[in-house]
Amino acid sequence: MELTKEQLESQIAELNSKLTGDMFADMEIKDQIHNLTMKLNGVKPMDSHFDCVGCGS
């Protein structure tokens, strides 16, 4: 099921509200935000059908 732009933005906003400011505690949330942002922007590493393989996330 493909998420709409509004659903992705809502999920990103919800995750942003959960950030604590502690880099180690926030790592997993930041990764989820990164993945959703890439989906929202239609971005993936060049020559890759996997999301985030190129950037190491």
Secondary structure, 3 states (H helix, E strand, C coil): CCCCHHHHHHHHHHHHHCCCCCHHHHHHHHHHHHHHHHHHHCCCCCCCCCCCCCCCC
